[in-house]
């Protein structure tokens, strides 16, 4: 089942059947009911997730309230940076309805280094693509905030934190 899902996921279509087998073996299926927290903002990263079925809401906590950022659908990955960095999570990821994910623990990813370096390189490329996508989004938000500020109608006065969804801990 997981092998078929990985094969049909666009991010993994360039992998060989053997690499798909290795990846499917390294991943663990996790079921989450509505409201189940897969990732809690501020905790240490311990792996990445692929949504197999259901929906995951990504949110950011600011000033004691949760602010939705986006909803992710089957085939989408989240928590990728944790494979390369044991830093703190930047968002909370919660099941919306019954959701099934495949989890790749960081420890399993580290073990792949010896046996499947091409698979590790593939994940590194996925992380770089995600970081580039995020940086482009932040740049666009920064430009919008700067233009609004120049026009005198920036949210929250001269602070860019409202537009960029940042908290004082970022």
C-alpha angles and dihedrals in degrees: 000000000000090000090058092048092050091049091052095046110101093221091060103038093101092058120103120246089253091053090049089052091051092048094047090051092050094051128080124212114232126189118210127187122216108300096019109147112224094174127020118205112247096025123113116268116249103173145322133272138221117202107233098174134356131019136294123205116213113207139170125218114227128168092349095307132100115238117196114231102178145328118242124210136205112302094031124118128219134180093034097144090064089072090068103024129042091205126128122288114258097208144021118249116201134180115250103205120334107338134182122201135178111228123207106197116216089238091057090047090052090052089053089065091078100040105032114022092164090058090050090050089051091055091047089055090050090053092049091049090050092049091048091050091050092047091052090051092049091048091052091048091048092051091049091049093047092050090048090049092050089052090052097243102096114148111254096012114274095346119111093197094095094055095041096045091233128152128206089259094061 
